[in-house]
């Protein structure tokens, strides 16, 4: 019981922490090839919001295309192995 309360407390503190959210945004930006966010980053208050959205959409479309290509090649390999 104590462990669950401790876990809830830690989770609550992390979610309230600006530093934690900045860290998560920075990791997300690096993974998706987006520009690093500023410390006081709030996309709804900045003029570059539409540019950020465009970059995020392009990155998402590229990732989807890569995943589709890899899945397609795997299925093609399976089909070719089964027909031999």
C-alpha positions in Angstrom: 0.0 0.0 0.0 2.8 2.4 0.9 4.6 1.7 -2.4 1.6 2.5 -4.4 1.2 5.8 -2.6 4.8 6.6 -3.1 4.6 5.8 -6.8 1.6 8.0 -7.1 3.3 10.8 -5.3 6.4 10.6 -7.5 4.3 10.4 -10.7 2.3 13.5 -9.6 5.5 15.4 -8.9 7.1 14.5 -12.2 4.0 15.5 -14.1 3.9 18.9 -12.3 7.6 19.5 -13.0 8.5 21.9 -15.8 12.0 20.3 -16.1 10.5 16.9 -16.7 8.3 18.2 -19.5 11.2 20.1 -21.0 13.3 16.9 -21.0 10.5 14.9 -22.7 10.0 17.6 -25.3 13.8 17.7 -26.0 13.9 13.9 -26.4 10.9 14.0 -28.7 12.4 16.7 -30.8 15.7 14.8 -31.2 14.0 11.5 -32.1 11.8 13.2 -34.7 14.4 15.6 -36.1 12.7 18.7 -34.9 14.3 21.9 -33.5 15.1 21.9 -29.8 12.3 23.5 -27.8 13.0 26.5 -25.6 12.8 26.4 -21.9 9.4 28.3 -21.8 8.1 26.4 -24.8 4.4 26.6 -25.3 3.4 26.0 -28.9 0.0 27.6 -28.5 1.6 30.9 -27.5 4.4 31.1 -30.1 4.2 32.4 -33.6 6.2 29.4 -34.9 3.4 27.0 -33.9 2.3 26.3 -37.5 6.0 25.7 -38.5 6.4 23.3 -35.6 3.2 21.5 -36.7 4.4 21.2 -40.3 7.7 19.7 -39.2 6.0 17.3 -36.8 3.6 16.2 -39.6 6.4 15.7 -42.1 8.3 13.7 -39.5 5.3 11.6 -38.7 4.6 10.9 -42.4 8.2 9.9 -43.0 8.1 7.5 -40.0 4.8 6.0 -41.3 6.3 5.5 -44.7 9.4 3.8 -43.3 7.3 1.5 -41.1 5.1 0.7 -44.0 8.1 -0.1 -46.2 9.7 -2.3 -43.7 6.4 -4.2 -43.0 5.8 -4.5 -46.8 9.3 -6.0 -47.3 8.8 -8.5 -44.4 5.5 -9.7 -45.9 7.0 -10.0 -49.3 9.9 -12.1 -47.9 7.4 -14.3 -46.1 5.4 -14.8 -49.2 8.5 -15.6 -51.3 9.7 -18.1 -48.7 6.3 -19.8 -48.6 6.1 -20.2 -52.4 9.5 -22.0 -52.9 
